[in-house]
Amino acid sequence: MKLTLPGLQSADWTRANIDLPAFDIQAMRRRTAEAPAWVHFGAGNIFRAFPCAALQRLLDRGAYDRGVIACETYDPEILRRAYAPFDNLSLLCVLRADGQIEKRVIASVAEAIAADGPGRARMADIFESPSLQMVSLTVTEKAYKPDNPMMAMLCGLLKRRFAACGAPVALVSMDNCAHNGEKLRAAMLPAAEAMAVGGEAEAFLAYIRRKVTFPNTMIDKITPHPDAKVAEMLASLGFEDTGILHTARGAATAAFVNAEQAEYLVVEDDFPNGRPPLEKAGVVFTDRETVDKVEKMKVGTCLNPLHTALAVLGCLLGYTKISDEMQDEDLRRFVYRLGYVESLPVVRDPGVVSPRAFLDEVLTRRLNNPFLPDTPQRIATDTSQKIPVRFGGTIAATRDPSTLHCVPFVMAAWLRYLTGVDDEGNALVPSPDPRMEEVRARMAAGLTDELLGDVTLFGADLVQAGLAGRVRRLFSEMMQGRGAVRAALRRLLAEEPEKAPEEGR
């Protein structure tokens, strides 16, 4: 089986139980070229596994007739190697916790454009079209700075749109960070001001402020790098395009994408020029306050704090898969307690997603999914940027923070992780982190009040919160030699009564 438009004619796809598109791909591409509605920047794995798959469900049911146009700015090699050879198709493998793998060809990408070279002219044509409704992004939070080339390019395209038709449009960040729409707007406005020169400067800035919206969103779907075991499974079915590709910029990609089954996309419904009917594909459209509640539920309580805990402890204890950690009785009990006992009580129910049901799914069907090849090493990247967001809210919302035990344990474990030695005494190379060397240098003077009171690192002043002493004690325990981290974890679990529900309930 070859992943190309002619290759889809083979009966082998059906025999391999791989679902094929149920719509006329070429007709969809023609309609999209004539009246583009949706452009997406960032052609990586999460884009193909989630927004593209959601759009495909609409196309398959006849609920929509146009595709999405993918544009890559940072790493055009992705398009040259993982899009063009496969006619912009991809094979999505959804890895279910029950062991089943859903496989379907995704064909909702109507066009793929590299922003460099000739692609710039094509992108200008698209932005000048009044039919364009939605420009979404998965470009990582690092791109949301006024001096980032991505922001300058977007401003230039918006300026072309302003001059050509002045039609409104929504810029929709789908990056996994809190208040992502606000962050995008905060980066775009200075970039637009820098570009606004001459007689039309004020009119262009007014266009950005009044006719371009920046909805907040919450996105959640684990989409790891393409996995060799998935490639082997596909090869056994006769799929030929199983090569895992590594670009010069470090991206890992392939003709296939593997992802978990669970997915959430909650979007502030602020689209001044209309939008595709993605609510028919499971996307939740609501108001900004509700998006914020869902974001805080996920990032600050019910998922991301558990991920960070497993990442740091998993690296220290020698694990290379999150799902394997969930088979470790100590780690399983720890994240259950962190989730149900310390995090869930401070959640504000957003209404559109049940916090308890969300946490149940995380602990019983997501983190323990053995077919999801996610690693603590990947999740441990940029931990200094994550801890304030993932734990600061719980500390602030807990009436007596000194009653928290798991939260300070994670912070102590992170500091222990930065020493570069695992629990067996072996060298450990921490994942990349922009503040790692700074924190290591400060730790040389000990865990001082100045360090533990740094709100930018911990999301709260641990001294004022009454947690600094506990972090120091736990860190000291974890530094007592081989097996000290495991021993400290077991002491913590033994000290506190078991309040978390049994697994599966």
N, C-alpha and C positions, 0 to 999 in steps of 0.2 A: 504493500500500500504506500503510494507516494502522496504526500500532502501538497497537492496542486489542484487547480480547478479541473483539468482533465482527469487527474487521478481519482477524483471523487466519483467518477462514473463506475468504478470497480465495485463488484458485488462483495468483495472481500470485507469492506467496512461493515456491512450488515452481518456477515458471518462472524466477525470479531466483536459484535455487540457494541459498536461505536455509532452513536447517533450522528446523523448528518443534517445539515441545514434544510429546513422545510420551506424555503422561499427561493425566489429567483435572484441569485446573487448578482448577476450582471445587470438586471433591471434595477435592483437596489442601488448599485454603484452609479448608474446613469442618473437616477433621481437625485442622489446625493451631490453629484457633480453639478447638476443644474441648480439646485437650491440647498446648499449646505446648511445644516442646522446645529451640528455639534462638532466641535474640535476639541481634541484632548492633547495636552502636552505631557510627555513622559510615557514612553511606549514600553515600559517594563512589565514585569510579571503580574503585579497586582492589577494593572489596567486590563490585561488580557483575561485574567481569572475572574474579575468581578464586574466592572462597568461593561465590558464587551459582552460578557455572558448574560448580563441582565438585558442588554439591548437585543441580544439574539432571541431571548424569550419573546420579546415583543414582535420581532420580525417573523418568527416561526408561527405565531398565532395570528398574523395579519393585523396586529394592533398598531403597527407603525410601518413606514415604508422607506425610511432612510437610515444609513449607517453612520458611524462615527469616523471622523478623519483623525488619524494619529499623526502627531508631530513630535519629533525627537530633537532636542536642542543640545543636551549634554553629551550623548554618546550615539551619534548617527550610525556607528558600526552595528548597533542592534538591528536597525532597519535593513542594512545591507546583508546581514547574515541570518537573521531570524524572521524577517518579514518577506523580503523580495524573493528569495528562492522558493518560498512556499505560497506565493500569490496572496500574501497578506492573510493567510489562514493560520490557525493554530489549533492544537489538540489539547483540550482541557481535561485533566484527570482529577476528579474530585475524590479525595481520600476519606472514606467514611470510617468512623470509629468501629463499626461492626465488621470491618474487613472488606466490604464491598468497594469497588472502584467504578464510579460513573465516568464514562468516556464520551466526549462529544466534540465534533469539529466546530470551531467558532469561526464564523464568516462575517461578522458584523462590522469589521474594519473596511470601510469603503475605499480608503486611500491612505497611504503612509508616506509622510513627507519629512525629509531631513531639512532642518532649518538653515543649514549652511548651503552655499552655492545656489543652484537654480530653484531650490525649494523656497527661497525667500519671496520670489515673485509670485509663486503659487499661493503662499500663505497670505500675501497682500490681497490677491484676488478674492480669496475666501472671506477675509475680514471686511472687504468692501461690499460683500453681498448683504442686502437687508434681511435675508432669510436667516442669517446666523443668530442663534438664540443663546447658545451656551458654550463657554470655553472652560473646560475643566483641566485640572492639573494634578499630577502626582510627580512632583519634582524634588521632594524632600524639603523639610523645613529650612535647611541651610540656604535655599535659593531665595527666601523671602527677606532680602535686604535691598535697599535702594540702589546700591552700587553693583548688584549682581547683573551680569549680561542678560539673564532671562527677563528681568524686570524691564530693562531698556528695550529689549526686543518686543515685549508685549506692548509697551507704551508706543513704540513705533507703529505697530500694527493697529492699535486703537486710533492713533492719529490718522492713519490712512482711512479708517472707517469713518471717523468724524468728518474728514474732508469729502469723502465719497457719498455718504448717505446720512450720517448722523444718527443712525438707528441705535436704539439701546441694546445692551447685551449684558449677560451675567457672567462673571468670572468666578468659577466655583473650585475652590481648593478641595481636593480629596486626599490631602496628605494627613498622616496620622499625627496630628498635633492639636492641642486645645486652641479654640478661637481661631481656626485656620483662616477663615474669611477675613477676620479683622487683621490678622498678620499680613495677609496678602494686600489688603487695602493700605495698610501702614507702609508697606514697601513700595507700592505703586504710586502713591501720591507724590512723594519726593522725586521719584524718577520722572513722573509726568511734568512736575514743575521745572526740573532741569532741562527737559526737552521743549518746554513751551516758550518759544521765543518769537518775536515779531508781532505783527498786528493781531493775529488770531490767538495769541497766547491765552488771554483770559477766557475766550470762548471755548478753547480746547479743555482748559482746566474745569470750566463749568460743566462741560460734557462728561468728563470723568466723574465729577462729584454727583451729578444729577441723573445721568443716564446709564452709568455702569454700576452694577451692584456686585457685592461681594458676600454671598451667602456663607454662613458658617455651616459646617458639616461634621458628622461623626462617622468614620468608616472603620470597619473591623472585619478583617478576614486574613487569616494567616496564610501567606503565600511564600513558602521558602524557595530557595534556589532549586532548579531542576535536579531531581534525585536519580542516581545511577540505578537504583532498584526499580524505579518506575520505568526508566528507559529499558531495562532488561525485560520487564513484563510486557511492554509494548512491542519489543522486538520478537518476543515469543508468539505474539499474535500476527506477526507479519508486517508490522509498521516499520518502514525503512529509515525514517528521518529521526533517529534517536540520539544523534550526536549532541553532547552538551558543549556549548560554545562559551569561550571566555574572551571578552573584548579587551583591547589594550587599556581601557579605562577601568577595568575590574569587574564589569558586569558578567554575571553568569546567566545564560539564556539558552533557549533551545526552541525547536519547533513545537514542543509540548510544554505545558505549564501544569504543575501539581499544586493543589491547594486543599484546604480543609473544606468541609461541607458548610459549616456555620458562616453566615455573613450578615452584616448589618450596615446599612447606609441610611443615615437620618440627615435630612437636608432642610435648611431654612428655605421656605418657599417664597423666594424673592427674585422673580424672573421677569424683567420688564418687557421682554420681547417674546414671551411664551417659552415653552420647553417641551422636550419629548415626554410622553406619558409614562414615565418610569415607575410611577406608583403601581402600575399594572404588573410590574416585574418585582415587586416587593420593596422598593425604595419608599421610605417614609418621608413625606413632606409635612413640615410643621412650622412653628414659629421659632424665633431665635432663642427664647428662654428655654424651650423644651429641648432644643439641640444642645444647649449648654448643660442641662441636667443629665442628658444621656451621655455626653462627653465625660462629665465628672464621674458618673457611675462607672464607666468603663475604665478611664485612665486613672482615676483616683481611688477606686475601691475594688471593683469586681473582676478585673482582668490584669491590667498592667502591673499593679503592685505584686501580684502573684507571679507574673512572668519575671519581674526583676529579682524577686526572692529566689526563684528556681535558677535563674541565670547565674547569680553570684555563688549560691551554695553548690549548684551543679558543677561549676568550674572548680571550686575548691575540693569537691568530693570525687572528681574524676569522671563525671558524666559527660557524654557527648550527644545525648538526645533528651529532650524534655520529657517525652513519653516514658523513657526508662526511669527518670527521676520519680515519676508518679507511681512506680512499682516499689519504690523505697518507702517502707512504712514510716520512717522518721520524717522524710520530706513531705510525704502525703499528709500526715497528721499536721505538720507545720502549716502548709498552705491552706488546709481546711480551716485551721484555727485563725490564721491571718484573714481569710476571706469572711467566714461566718461570724466570728467573735469580735474582731477588731474593725473590720471594714464595713460590713453590711449594716450595722446599726446606725452609721452616720450618713447613709445614702438618702438623698432626696428622690423619691419615686418620680420619674419623668412622665409616667402615664402611658406613653406609647410603647415602652419596653419594661417588663417586670424585672426589677433588680434581682429578686430571689431566683426567678427562672433563668435569668442570664447567668448568675453565679453557679447555679446547679449545672447548667450546660457546660460552663467553663471547666468545672471540676470533674464532671462525670463523662463528658463526651469530647472535650477538646484537648485539654492538656495531656490526657492519657491516651490519645489516639496514636497507636503504634505505627500507623501508616503515614504519619505526618513527620517528615524528616526535618524537624526544627531543632536547633542546637542552642544550649545555654551560651556558647561562645558568641553566636550571632546576636542574641538578645542582650548580652552584656556590653555591647558597643554603646558608647556615649552614656554610660550609667550616671555620670555626674549631672547630665542634663535631665535625667529621668527621675531621680530620687526626689527632688523638690516637688515635682508635679504629682508623683505617684503616692507620696506619703505625707506631704505637708498638709493637705486638706484633712486627712484623718486625724492628725495631731491637733489641728485647729478646732475640729468639730467635736472632739472627745472632751467631755466635761472635765475629767481629771486625767490628763495625758499620762500621769505617772502609773495609771492602771494598764497602759499598753506594754506588752512584752514582746510580741513578734516584730513590731515595727522597729524598735531599737535594736533587735537582734539582726535584722537585715542590714541596718546601717553599720553595725559593728562588723558584720561579715563582709560588707563591701570594703571597709578599711583594711580588714585582714586580707582580702583578695588583692588589694593594691600592693601588698608586700612582695608579690610575685613568687609565692611558695604555696603549693597545694597542701592538703591535709596529710599527705603521705611524705611531705618533706621534699617533694620534687619541684623543680623549676616550673613556674607557670607564667606564661606570657599573657598579660591582660589584653583584652580587646581594645581597639583604638578608643580614645577618650580625650576630648580637647583640654580637660583640666587635670589629667592624670599626673603629669609631672609636677604641677603646682601643688596638688594635694599631697603627693609623696614628700615634697620638700617641706611642707608645713608639718607633716607627721614626724619629721626628724626631731622636732622639738617636743614631741609627745602629743597626746590628745588634749590640747589646751582648751580653755574656755573660748579663746578666740576662734579656734578651729570649729569646735562643736557648736558655737553660737552663730556660725555663718549660715544665715537664712538662704543664701543663694545655693548652698550645697545640700542642705537638709530640708528645706521648705519650712523650717521653723527654727527658732533659737532653742536648741536642745537644753541649754543651761536654764533658761527661764521656764521651759516646759517640764523641768524636773527629770529629764531623761539622760543628761550628760553622764551622770555617775553610772547609770546602768550600761550605757554604751562603753564607757571605759572598762568596767568590770568584765563585760562580755568579750571585749577585744583582748583583754589580758588573758582571759581563760583560753581563747582561741589561739594564743601565741605560745602555749605551753608545750609545744612539740607535736610529734606525730599523733594523729587521731584526736587532737584537741578540739577541732571544730565539731566533729561528730559527737564528742563527749559533751560539749557545751549545748549542742542541740538537744541531746537526750535529757540533760538536766533541766532545760527549759520545759520540755514536754512533761517531765515528771513533776515539776513544781506546780504547774497550773492544773486545775481540774479540767477534765475533758468536756468541753461545752459544745464543740462542733458536732453536727449530725453525722451519722454513719454514712459511709460512701453508698451512693445509689438512692438515698432517700430524697 
